[in-house]
Amino acid sequence: MNADGVRAEMVRRLRRNLIGPSEADDHDLLAERLPAGENPSRWYLAGFIAPSGELTPEPAADTEWDEVDGLLSDVEAFGAGGAAGDHDEPEVPATRRRFLPSSIGLSTMVDPQVRDVEVALDWGDYVPEPPLPPDMLESGGEPGHTPIGWRRVAREHRITLTVPREDQGVAHHPLPGTAATARPGGALELAIRARPFALHLADGS
């Protein structure tokens, strides 16, 4: 394998590990089952979206102490007078709850004469096994404290979009039938806008 082949293989493995399977190249993962207890949002670090407003199942334990506290000396931190309560342990601050990503953006250039764009969407929904009722999905609970398994369901959608004029702003296109497999209601939405862009080539054109 030459250098280009090695580089391509490294990129492929990184994509599989960080973003997830590709419909065209990773047929072995198109119906994958994650290990029991592994959440899809933790299994893949990028390339995924969740319903708008979705929170991480657990509060994120990444809140740090106020940086100023770390700069104080022991005497300053505990107080100079030694009054009652000065040496009490401070309360642990409440951890932040992080919202999961609900959108992905993509920029591309097309000729100004292009009026329509054909969009092909390929993705995977992860459904719990065994199936969970909607209220348990909302709360992030587990039935009988047993780990939940997740199975990937390959999905696709095709649509032709009209490129909007610059003065039209963002055009929103809900995609019927693209709701999450395990949850009722909702749908994916494509939002498109167009802006003029001048690209000056090396030959001066």
N, CA and C of each residue as an Amber inpcrd file, in Angstrom:
protein
   615
   0.8490000  -1.1810000   0.0000000   0.0000000   0.0000000   0.0000000
   0.8960000   1.2450000   0.0000000   0.6310000   2.1850000  -0.9200000
   1.4360000   3.3960000  -0.9950000   0.9760000   4.4230000   0.0320000
   1.6540000   5.5950000   0.0470000   1.3470000   6.6140000   1.0580000
  -0.0830000   7.1050000   0.9380000  -0.5670000   7.2870000  -0.2950000
  -1.9510000   7.7370000  -0.4740000  -2.9360000   6.7080000   0.0590000
  -2.6290000   5.4340000  -0.1480000  -3.5080000   4.3870000   0.3490000
  -3.5280000   4.3330000   1.8610000  -2.3540000   4.5060000   2.4850000
  -2.2830000   4.5240000   3.9480000  -3.0610000   5.6980000   4.5050000
  -2.9060000   6.8610000   3.8830000  -3.6310000   8.0510000   4.3450000
  -5.1470000   7.8440000   4.2240000  -5.5730000   7.3090000   3.0930000
  -7.0020000   7.0770000   2.8840000  -7.5580000   6.0950000   3.9080000
  -6.7950000   5.0620000   4.2340000  -7.2480000   4.0830000   5.2130000
  -7.3490000   4.6990000   6.6040000  -6.3880000   5.5720000   6.9680000
  -6.4480000   6.2470000   8.2630000  -7.6640000   7.1510000   8.3520000
  -7.9410000   7.8850000   7.2700000  -9.1260000   8.7590000   7.2570000
 -10.4000000   7.9270000   7.3880000 -10.4410000   6.7980000   6.6740000
 -11.6260000   5.9380000   6.7410000 -11.8650000   5.4290000   8.1520000
 -10.7950000   5.0000000   8.8230000 -10.9550000   4.4670000  10.1750000
 -11.3340000   5.5650000  11.1650000 -10.7590000   6.7530000  11.0100000
 -11.1390000   7.8610000  11.8830000 -12.6110000   8.2120000  11.6940000
 -13.0610000   8.2480000  10.4370000 -14.4640000   8.5610000  10.1820000
 -15.3800000   7.5150000  10.8080000 -15.0460000   6.2710000  10.6570000
 -15.8740000   5.2030000  11.2340000 -15.9330000   5.2990000  12.7580000
 -14.8270000   5.6870000  13.3800000 -14.7740000   5.7380000  14.8420000
 -15.4010000   6.9970000  15.4190000 -15.2850000   8.1260000  14.7220000
 -15.7320000   9.3980000  15.2740000 -17.0960000   9.8190000  14.7630000
 -17.3790000   9.5670000  13.4860000 -18.6220000  10.0460000  12.8740000
 -19.6320000   8.9280000  12.6960000 -19.1520000   7.7500000  12.2910000
 -20.0770000   6.6480000  12.0840000 -20.0110000   6.1210000  10.6690000
 -20.8470000   5.1260000  10.3590000 -20.7760000   4.4590000   9.0640000
 -21.2640000   5.3260000   7.9160000 -20.7080000   5.0590000   6.7480000
 -21.1510000   5.6700000   5.5030000 -22.0050000   4.6620000   4.7500000
 -23.1180000   5.1370000   4.1900000 -24.0150000   4.2340000   3.4680000
 -23.2990000   3.5630000   2.2990000 -22.3420000   4.2710000   1.6950000
 -21.6950000   3.7480000   0.4920000 -20.5420000   2.8050000   0.8020000
 -19.8490000   3.0340000   1.9310000 -18.5870000   2.3290000   2.1640000
 -18.5850000   1.3610000   3.3370000 -19.5610000   1.4260000   4.2120000
 -19.4880000   0.6460000   5.4560000 -20.7090000  -0.2470000   5.6190000
 -20.8600000  -1.1810000   4.6970000 -22.0370000  -2.0540000   4.7370000
 -22.0580000  -2.9360000   5.9820000 -20.9010000  -3.1680000   6.5870000
 -20.8630000  -4.0060000   7.7810000 -21.4460000  -3.3020000   9.0000000
 -21.6180000  -1.9660000   8.9270000 -22.1370000  -1.2250000  10.0740000
 -23.5260000  -0.6450000   9.8490000 -24.1310000  -0.9010000   8.7020000
 -25.4040000  -0.2560000   8.3800000 -26.5220000  -0.6950000   9.3140000
 -26.4160000  -1.8790000   9.9030000 -27.4240000  -2.3360000  10.8610000
 -26.7460000  -2.7170000  12.1730000 -25.7300000  -1.9590000  12.5550000
 -24.9290000  -2.3090000  13.7310000 -25.7520000  -2.2630000  15.0090000
 -25.3170000  -3.0270000  15.9820000 -25.8820000  -3.0030000  17.3300000
 -24.7770000  -2.5820000  18.2890000 -25.0210000  -1.5050000  19.0080000
 -24.0240000  -1.0350000  19.9610000 -23.9980000  -1.9430000  21.1790000
 -22.8760000  -2.0270000  21.8760000 -22.8170000  -2.8240000  23.1070000
 -23.8500000  -2.3310000  24.1110000 -24.4410000  -3.2520000  24.8710000
 -25.4720000  -2.8890000  25.8540000 -24.9270000  -1.8390000  26.8090000
 -25.7410000  -0.8200000  27.0400000 -25.3490000   0.2400000  27.9530000
 -24.6230000   1.3910000  27.2940000 -24.2600000   1.2500000  26.0090000
 -23.5690000   2.3250000  25.3040000 -24.5900000   3.2090000  24.6040000
 -24.5410000   4.5090000  24.8810000 -25.4540000   5.4670000  24.2740000
 -24.8820000   5.9250000  22.9330000 -25.7080000   6.0190000  21.8750000
 -25.1720000   6.4600000  20.5690000 -24.4780000   7.8120000  20.6280000
 -24.9840000   8.7350000  21.4650000 -24.3800000  10.0640000  21.5360000
 -23.0230000  10.0460000  22.2100000 -22.7000000   8.9640000  22.9190000
 -21.3680000   8.8210000  23.5090000 -20.4750000   7.9010000  22.6800000
 -21.1020000   7.0270000  21.8970000 -20.3370000   6.0900000  21.0780000
 -19.6520000   6.8250000  19.9210000 -20.3870000   7.7570000  19.2910000
 -19.8290000   8.5900000  18.2240000 -19.7300000  10.0210000  18.7220000
 -18.5800000  10.6440000  18.5210000 -18.3350000  11.9700000  19.0890000
 -18.7860000  13.0970000  18.1770000 -19.0130000  12.8200000  16.9090000
 -19.3950000  13.8730000  15.9670000 -20.3090000  13.2720000  14.9080000
 -20.8840000  14.1630000  14.0840000 -21.6850000  13.6790000  12.9740000
 -23.0630000  13.1980000  13.3440000 -23.5560000  13.5160000  14.5570000
 -24.9010000  13.0750000  14.9230000 -25.7210000  14.2800000  15.3780000
 -27.0230000  14.1730000  15.2260000 -27.9420000  15.1830000  15.7330000
 -29.0300000  14.4940000  16.5410000 -29.6660000  15.2760000  17.4100000
 -30.7360000  14.7750000  18.2680000 -31.9320000  15.7130000  18.1230000
 -33.1240000  15.2890000  18.5420000 -34.2770000  16.1940000  18.4840000
 -33.9760000  17.5120000  19.1830000 -34.4860000  18.5950000  18.6360000
 -34.2080000  19.9260000  19.1660000 -34.5920000  20.0150000  20.6360000
 -33.6950000  20.5670000  21.4540000 -33.9520000  20.7070000  22.8790000
 -33.5430000  19.5210000  23.7000000 -33.0040000  18.4730000  23.0690000
 -32.6150000  17.2560000  23.7850000 -31.3960000  17.5180000  24.6710000
 -31.4440000  17.0250000  25.8940000 -30.3370000  17.1700000  26.8250000
 -29.5690000  15.8680000  26.9300000 -28.3230000  15.9570000  27.4020000
 -27.5970000  14.7360000  27.6960000 -28.3250000  13.9920000  28.8050000
 -28.3350000  12.6410000  28.7810000 -29.0620000  11.8770000  29.7950000
 -28.6170000  12.1860000  31.2100000 -27.3390000  12.5350000  31.3920000
 -26.8240000  12.8260000  32.7190000 -26.1870000  14.2060000  32.7110000
 -26.2110000  14.9040000  33.8610000 -25.5000000  16.1770000  33.9070000
 -24.0220000  15.9600000  33.6110000 -23.4560000  16.8730000  32.8420000
 -22.0410000  16.7430000  32.4900000 -21.1720000  17.1220000  33.6740000
 -20.2500000  16.2400000  34.0200000 -19.3890000  16.4760000  35.1850000
 -18.1250000  17.2100000  34.7660000 -18.2920000  18.3200000  34.0140000
 -17.1190000  19.0340000  33.5310000 -17.0450000  20.4550000  34.0750000
 -17.8910000  20.7750000  35.0600000 -17.8530000  22.1080000  35.6300000
 -16.6140000  22.2510000  36.5000000 -15.8570000  23.3200000  36.2840000
 -14.6390000  23.5340000  37.0300000 -14.8560000  24.6090000  38.0900000
 -13.9960000  24.5640000  39.1240000 -14.0480000  25.5940000  40.1430000
 -13.6950000  26.9360000  39.5270000 -14.1880000  27.9960000  40.1430000
 -13.8620000  29.3300000  39.6840000 -12.3450000  29.4690000  39.6150000
 -11.8410000  29.9390000  38.4790000 -10.4040000  30.0280000  38.3020000
  -9.7590000  30.9360000  39.3410000 -10.5130000  31.9300000  39.8220000
  -9.9410000  32.8590000  40.7900000  -9.5730000  32.1300000  42.0680000
 -10.3760000  31.1420000  42.4770000 -10.1030000  30.4230000  43.7140000
  -8.7440000  29.7480000  43.6650000  -8.3530000  29.2690000  42.4730000
  -7.0760000  28.5850000  42.3690000  -5.8860000  29.5060000  42.4900000
  -6.1260000  30.8110000  42.3330000  -5.0170000  31.7570000  42.4010000
  -4.7980000  32.2900000  43.8110000  -5.7240000  32.0370000  44.7190000
  -5.5980000  32.5530000  46.0760000  -4.6700000  31.6780000  46.8930000
  -3.9420000  32.2840000  47.8030000  -3.1050000  31.4930000  48.7100000
  -3.9900000  30.8380000  49.7510000  -3.4070000  29.9040000  50.5190000
  -4.1910000  29.2080000  51.5350000  -4.7600000  30.1910000  52.5450000
  -3.9590000  31.1480000  52.9410000  -4.4360000  32.1120000  53.9400000
  -5.5750000  32.9370000  53.3870000  -5.4330000  33.3960000  52.1450000
  -6.4860000  34.2230000  51.5580000  -7.7510000  33.4110000  51.3240000
  -7.5640000  32.1530000  50.9540000  -8.7370000  31.3360000  50.6600000
  -9.5330000  31.0330000  51.9080000  -8.8410000  30.7980000  53.0300000
  -9.5340000  30.4380000  54.2570000  -9.8840000  31.6470000  55.1100000
  -9.3570000  32.8410000  54.7850000  -9.6490000  34.0250000  55.5870000
  -8.5750000  34.2350000  56.6390000  -8.2620000  35.4970000  56.9110000
  -7.1570000  35.7960000  57.8240000  -7.5730000  35.7450000  59.2810000
  -8.8500000  35.9060000  59.5530000  -9.2690000  36.0300000  60.9390000
  -9.5430000  34.7170000  61.6230000  -9.7100000  33.6260000  60.8600000
  -9.9930000  32.3290000  61.4560000 -11.3540000  32.2700000  62.1100000
 -12.3060000  33.0420000  61.6250000 -13.6460000  33.0560000  62.2060000
 -14.3490000  31.7350000  61.9000000 -15.3710000  31.4360000  62.6930000
 -16.1250000  30.2070000  62.5090000 -16.6820000  30.1540000  61.0900000
 -16.5320000  29.0050000  60.4520000 -17.0530000  28.8160000  59.1040000
 -16.0300000  29.1090000  58.0310000 -14.9050000  29.7720000  58.3760000
 -13.9240000  30.1160000  57.3630000 -13.2820000  28.8760000  56.7430000
 -13.1890000  27.7810000  57.5090000 -12.5220000  26.5840000  57.0220000
 -13.5050000  25.5460000  56.5060000 -14.7970000  25.8960000  56.4290000
 -15.7810000  24.9440000  55.9170000 -15.5020000  24.6540000  54.4500000
 -15.7330000  23.4020000  54.0700000 -15.5760000  23.0320000  52.6700000
 -16.6410000  23.7380000  51.8420000 -16.2780000  24.3580000  50.7250000
 -17.2840000  25.0130000  49.8830000 -18.2020000  23.9890000  49.2480000
 -19.4360000  24.4150000  48.9590000 -20.3860000  23.5220000  48.3220000
 -19.9450000  23.2550000  46.8870000 -20.1730000  22.0220000  46.4440000
 -19.8450000  21.6670000  45.0710000 -20.8320000  22.3700000  44.1430000
 -20.3390000  23.1030000  43.1520000 -21.2590000  23.8140000  42.2640000
 -22.0920000  22.8510000  41.4520000 -23.2900000  23.2930000  41.0850000
 -24.1750000  22.4540000  40.2780000 -23.5540000  22.2580000  38.9020000
 -23.6120000  21.0310000  38.3880000 -23.0490000  20.7560000  37.0730000
 -23.9890000  21.2480000  35.9870000 -23.3940000  21.6020000  34.8580000
 -24.1860000  22.0930000  33.7370000 -24.8200000  20.9230000  33.0020000
 -25.9760000  21.1920000  32.3880000 -26.5900000  20.1990000  31.5080000
 -26.3880000  20.6660000  30.0830000 -25.8370000  19.8030000  29.2540000
 -25.4900000  20.1940000  27.9070000 -26.5620000  19.7480000  26.9190000
 -26.8710000  20.6390000  25.9820000 -27.8040000  20.2890000  24.9230000
 -27.0600000  19.5270000  23.8370000 -27.6940000  18.4790000  23.3260000
 -27.1090000  17.7330000  22.2260000 -27.2840000  18.5340000  20.9330000
 -26.3900000  18.3620000  19.9680000 -26.5000000  19.1150000  18.7100000
 -27.7700000  18.7300000  17.9530000 -28.4700000  19.7290000  17.4290000
 -29.7220000  19.4640000  16.7080000 -29.6370000  19.8730000  15.2450000
 -28.4700000  20.2910000  14.7720000 -28.3450000  20.6720000  13.3700000
 -26.9150000  20.4480000  12.8950000 -26.7700000  20.3070000  11.5970000
 -25.4800000  20.1760000  10.9320000 -25.4920000  21.0980000   9.7250000
 -24.4120000  21.8510000   9.5300000 -24.3440000  22.7980000   8.4210000
 -23.3740000  22.3530000   7.3420000 -23.6480000  22.7550000   6.1240000
 -22.7910000  22.4310000   4.9890000 -22.8080000  23.6170000   4.0300000
 -21.6150000  24.0620000   3.6110000 -21.4950000  25.1380000   2.6290000
 -20.8920000  24.5810000   1.3500000 -21.3730000  25.0530000   0.2080000
 -20.8360000  24.6330000  -1.0770000 -20.9910000  25.7770000  -2.0620000
 -20.2710000  25.7070000  -3.1710000 -20.3770000  26.7300000  -4.2110000
 -21.0120000  26.1310000  -5.4590000 -21.9400000  26.8650000  -6.0500000
 -22.5620000  26.4480000  -7.3020000 -22.5280000  27.6350000  -8.2630000
 -22.6610000  27.3350000  -9.5250000 -22.6970000  28.3910000 -10.5380000
 -23.9350000  29.2640000 -10.3320000 -23.8250000  30.5820000 -10.5580000
 -24.9930000  31.4630000 -10.3550000 -26.2000000  31.0840000 -11.2060000
 -25.9760000  30.3510000 -12.2940000 -27.0930000  29.9760000 -13.1510000
 -27.8800000  28.7820000 -12.6150000 -27.3470000  28.0890000 -11.6210000
 -28.0300000  26.9140000 -11.0700000 -29.2650000  27.3690000 -10.2920000
 -30.4100000  26.8150000 -10.6140000 -31.6600000  27.2030000  -9.9520000
 -32.1980000  26.1000000  -9.0420000 -31.8000000  24.8540000  -9.2790000
 -32.2890000  23.7420000  -8.4660000 -31.1170000  22.8920000  -8.0000000
 -31.2500000  22.3450000  -6.7940000 -30.2210000  21.4770000  -6.2210000
 -30.8760000  20.1740000  -5.7890000 -30.3210000  19.0690000  -6.2540000
 -30.8130000  17.7430000  -5.8560000 -30.0770000  17.3370000  -4.5800000
 -30.8350000  17.0530000  -3.5230000 -30.2410000  16.7150000  -2.2270000
 -30.5420000  15.2550000  -1.9040000 -29.4810000  14.5030000  -1.6060000
 -29.6190000  13.1000000  -1.2120000 -29.1520000  12.9710000   0.2320000
 -30.0580000  12.6080000   1.1240000 -29.7550000  12.4520000   2.5400000
 -29.6980000  10.9640000   2.8800000 -28.5970000  10.5600000   3.5100000
 -28.4610000   9.1950000   4.0170000 -28.0090000   9.2850000   5.4660000
 -28.7230000   8.6010000   6.3620000 -28.3580000   8.6490000   7.7740000
 -28.8500000   7.3740000   8.4480000 -28.5920000   7.2740000   9.7290000
 -29.0590000   6.1250000  10.4880000 -29.7530000   6.5680000  11.7570000
 -30.9030000   6.0000000  12.0410000 -31.5840000   6.1890000  13.3270000
 -31.1530000   5.0610000  14.2620000 -30.9430000   5.4110000  15.5300000
 -30.6130000   4.3830000  16.5230000 -31.8380000   4.1650000  17.4010000
 -32.3360000   2.9400000  17.3820000 -33.5580000   2.6130000  18.1090000
 -33.2040000   1.7000000  19.2800000 -33.8820000   1.8860000  20.4200000
 -33.5640000   1.0630000  21.5930000 -34.1400000  -0.3400000  21.4570000
 -33.4080000  -1.2880000  21.9970000 -33.8750000  -2.6750000  22.0500000
 -33.7370000  -3.1880000  23.4740000 -34.8360000  -3.6370000  24.0850000
 -36.1820000  -3.6620000  23.5180000 -36.7600000  -2.2540000  23.3900000
 -37.8500000  -2.0760000  22.5910000 -38.4360000  -0.7440000  22.4200000
 -38.8600000  -0.1470000  23.7630000 -38.7360000   1.1780000  23.8760000
 -39.1020000   1.8890000  25.0990000 -40.2940000   2.7990000  24.8470000
 -41.1460000   2.9960000  25.8460000 -42.2430000   3.9460000  25.6840000
 -41.7010000   5.3600000  25.5620000 -42.4480000   6.2760000  24.9050000
 -41.9650000   7.6430000  24.6870000 -41.5670000   8.3670000  25.9680000
 -42.3400000   8.1590000  27.0690000 -42.0150000   8.8830000  28.2920000
 -40.6630000   8.4420000  28.8560000 -40.2930000   7.1810000  28.6760000
 -38.9970000   6.7160000  29.1590000 -37.8740000   7.2310000  28.2670000
 -38.1480000   7.3400000  26.9540000 -37.1630000   7.9310000  26.0620000
 -36.8970000   9.3820000  26.4510000 -37.9470000  10.1020000  26.8350000
 -37.7910000  11.5060000  27.2210000 -36.9500000  11.6350000  28.4810000
 -37.1480000  10.7300000  29.4400000 -36.4680000  10.8530000  30.7250000
 -35.0760000  10.2440000  30.7150000 -34.7770000   9.4030000  29.7090000
 -33.4770000   8.7510000  29.6560000 -33.3380000   7.6090000  30.6360000
 -34.4640000   7.1170000  31.1490000 -34.4130000   6.0270000  32.1200000
 -34.1450000   4.6850000  31.4670000 -33.9500000   3.6960000  32.2920000
 -33.7050000   2.3450000  31.8020000 -34.6950000   1.3880000  32.4550000
 -35.3020000   0.4950000  31.6780000 -36.3030000  -0.4190000  32.2270000
 -35.6720000  -1.4200000  33.1940000 -36.1290000  -1.3950000  34.4400000
 -35.6340000  -2.3460000  35.4230000 -34.1530000  -2.2380000  35.6650000
 -33.5900000  -1.0510000  35.4290000 -32.1580000  -0.8070000  35.6490000
 -31.2770000  -1.7240000  34.8070000 -31.8140000  -2.2100000  33.6810000
 -31.0130000  -3.0300000  32.7800000 -30.5120000  -2.1550000  31.6310000
 -29.2720000  -2.3500000  31.1860000 -28.7290000  -1.5200000  30.1100000
 -29.5580000  -1.6310000  28.8350000 -29.6650000  -0.5230000  28.1180000
 -30.4070000  -0.4800000  26.8660000 -29.4640000  -0.7790000  25.7090000
 -29.9140000  -1.6070000  24.7740000 -29.1610000  -1.8300000  23.5460000
 -29.7010000  -0.9120000  22.4540000 -28.8410000  -0.5160000  21.5170000
 -29.2470000   0.3750000  20.4350000 -28.8790000  -0.2560000  19.0980000
 -29.8480000  -0.2360000  18.1730000 -29.6470000  -0.8040000  16.8400000
 -29.8220000   0.2860000  15.7890000 -28.9530000   0.2760000  14.7970000
 -28.9890000   1.2860000  13.7380000 -29.9700000   0.8900000  12.6450000
 -30.8200000   1.8380000  12.2470000 -31.7550000   1.6360000  11.1440000
 -31.3670000   2.6020000  10.0350000 -30.9660000   2.0760000   8.8700000
 -30.5380000   2.9260000   7.7560000 -31.7350000   3.6800000   7.1910000
 -31.5530000   4.9890000   6.9520000 -32.6270000   5.8400000   6.4180000
 -32.0980000   6.6500000   5.2400000 -33.0000000   7.1010000   4.3780000
 -32.6080000   7.9550000   3.2610000 -33.7850000   8.8080000   2.8280000
 -33.4770000   9.9380000   2.1810000 -34.5100000  10.8400000   1.6800000
 -33.9170000  11.6090000   0.5060000 -34.7140000  11.8220000  -0.5290000
 -34.2930000  12.5820000  -1.7050000 -35.2590000  13.7390000  -1.9200000
 -34.7060000  14.9110000  -2.2740000 -35.5490000  16.0900000  -2.4870000
 -34.8410000  17.0450000  -3.4370000 -35.6160000  17.7500000  -4.2510000
 -35.0880000  18.7940000  -5.1300000 -35.4720000  20.1520000  -4.5480000
 -34.4840000  20.9970000  -4.3050000 -34.7110000  22.3090000  -3.7080000
 -34.4410000  23.4010000  -4.7310000 -35.2810000  24.4190000  -4.7300000
 -35.0330000  25.6050000  -5.5370000 -34.0890000  26.5330000  -4.7820000
 -33.0250000  26.9430000  -5.4300000 -32.0820000  27.8550000  -4.7800000
 -32.7510000  29.2070000  -4.6070000 -32.8920000  29.6950000  -3.3760000
 -33.5880000  30.9720000  -3.1680000 -32.7400000  32.1490000  -3.6330000
 -33.4110000  33.2580000  -3.9360000 -32.6830000  34.4820000  -4.2410000
 -32.0370000  35.0210000  -2.9710000 -31.0420000  35.8710000  -3.1520000
 -30.3200000  36.4130000  -2.0020000 -31.2520000  37.1700000  -1.0590000
 -32.2340000  37.8990000  -1.6200000 -33.1200000  38.7110000  -0.7830000
 -34.2190000  37.8920000  -0.1170000 -34.2820000  36.5860000  -0.3820000
 -35.3170000  35.7440000   0.2160000 -34.8920000  35.1720000   1.5640000
 -33.6320000  35.3280000   1.9410000 -33.1830000  34.8050000   3.2250000
 -33.1720000  33.2870000   3.2350000 -33.4910000  32.7220000   4.3930000
 -33.4330000  31.2650000   4.5710000 -34.7790000  30.6430000   4.1990000
 -34.7450000  29.6190000   3.3670000 -35.9530000  28.8730000   3.0080000
 -35.9470000  27.5470000   3.7710000 -37.0360000  27.2580000   4.4790000
 -37.1350000  26.0560000   5.3090000 -37.9720000  24.9940000   4.5950000
 -37.4900000  23.7620000   4.6200000 -38.1670000  22.6520000   3.9460000
 -38.2710000  21.4640000   4.8990000 -39.3840000  21.3250000   5.6360000
 -39.5710000  20.1030000   6.4440000 -39.6510000  18.8850000   5.5260000
 -39.1010000  17.7670000   5.9940000 -39.0600000  16.5460000   5.1880000
 -40.0320000  15.5250000   5.7650000 -41.2100000  15.3710000   5.1810000
 -42.2080000  14.4350000   5.7160000 -41.6520000  13.0190000   5.7820000
 -42.0430000  12.3130000   6.8430000 -41.6600000  10.9160000   6.9740000
 -40.2530000  10.6880000   7.4720000 -39.5940000  11.7540000   7.9940000
 -38.2150000  11.5990000   8.4680000 -38.1140000  11.6930000   9.9830000
 -39.2310000  11.5490000  10.6820000 -39.1760000  11.5650000  12.1410000
 -38.3140000  10.4200000  12.6430000 -37.7760000  10.5910000  13.8520000
 -36.9510000   9.5370000  14.4410000 -37.7630000   8.2440000  14.5280000
 -37.1220000   7.1240000  14.2150000 -37.8250000   5.8470000  14.1510000
 -38.4660000   5.4740000  15.4850000 -37.8090000   5.7920000  16.5960000
 -38.2940000   5.3570000  17.9020000 -39.1880000   6.3900000  18.5820000
 -39.4080000   7.5630000  17.9490000 -40.1850000   8.6130000  18.6110000
 -41.2670000   9.1140000  17.6790000 -42.4620000   9.3660000  18.1880000
 -43.5380000   9.8710000  17.3310000 -43.3640000  11.3580000  17.0480000
 -43.9020000  11.7920000  15.8840000 -43.9090000  13.2150000  15.5600000
 -42.5610000  13.7350000  15.1420000 -42.5680000  15.0030000  14.6790000
 -41.3290000  15.6550000  14.2870000 -40.8530000  15.2160000  12.9140000
 -39.8080000  15.8590000  12.4450000 -39.2210000  15.5330000  11.1540000
 -37.9130000  16.2910000  11.0120000 -37.0790000  15.7960000  10.1230000
 -35.8970000  16.5640000   9.7590000 -36.3210000  17.7630000   8.9130000
 -35.4960000  18.7950000   8.9150000 -35.7910000  19.9940000   8.1320000
 -34.5160000  20.4710000   7.4490000 -34.6310000  20.7660000   6.1640000
 -33.5250000  21.3610000   5.4270000 -33.7610000  22.8590000   5.3340000
 -32.7540000  23.6450000   5.6510000 -32.8130000  25.0890000   5.5110000
 -31.7280000  25.5050000   4.5340000 -32.0850000  26.3050000   3.5480000
 -31.1450000  26.6790000   2.5010000 -31.1790000  28.1840000   2.2850000
 -30.0050000  28.7620000   2.0680000 -29.9160000  30.1650000   1.6750000
 -28.7840000  30.3160000   0.6720000 -28.8600000  31.3740000  -0.1330000
 -27.8520000  31.6030000  -1.1570000 -27.2780000  33.0020000  -0.9950000
 -25.9500000  33.0880000  -1.1530000 -25.2640000  34.3760000  -1.0940000
 -24.2510000  34.4440000  -2.2310000 -24.0880000  35.6200000  -2.8440000
 -23.0790000  35.7320000  -3.9140000 -21.6690000  35.6290000  -3.3370000
 -20.7820000  35.0030000  -4.1140000 -19.4090000  34.8210000  -3.6590000
 -18.4920000  34.8920000  -4.8700000 -17.4600000  35.7230000  -4.7890000
 -16.5110000  35.8650000  -5.8940000 -15.2430000  35.0830000  -5.5760000
 -14.8640000  34.1830000  -6.4760000 -13.6570000  33.3890000  -6.3110000
 -12.6550000  33.8150000  -7.3760000 -11.5480000  34.4210000  -6.9570000
 -10.5320000  34.8850000  -7.8960000  -9.4900000  33.7730000  -8.0960000
  -9.3760000  33.3050000  -9.2990000  -8.4700000  32.2120000  -9.6200000
  -7.0550000  32.7370000  -9.8590000  -6.0970000  31.8140000  -9.8720000
  -4.6980000  32.1900000  -9.9900000  -4.3980000  32.9000000 -11.3120000
  -5.1640000  32.5940000 -12.3720000  -4.9100000  33.2280000 -13.6710000
  -5.5440000  34.6010000 -13.7870000  -6.1490000  35.0850000 -12.6760000
  -6.7360000  36.4250000 -12.6880000  -8.2030000  36.4640000 -13.0490000
  -8.7720000  35.3340000 -13.4570000 -10.1890000  35.3220000 -13.8120000
 -11.0570000  35.3440000 -12.5600000
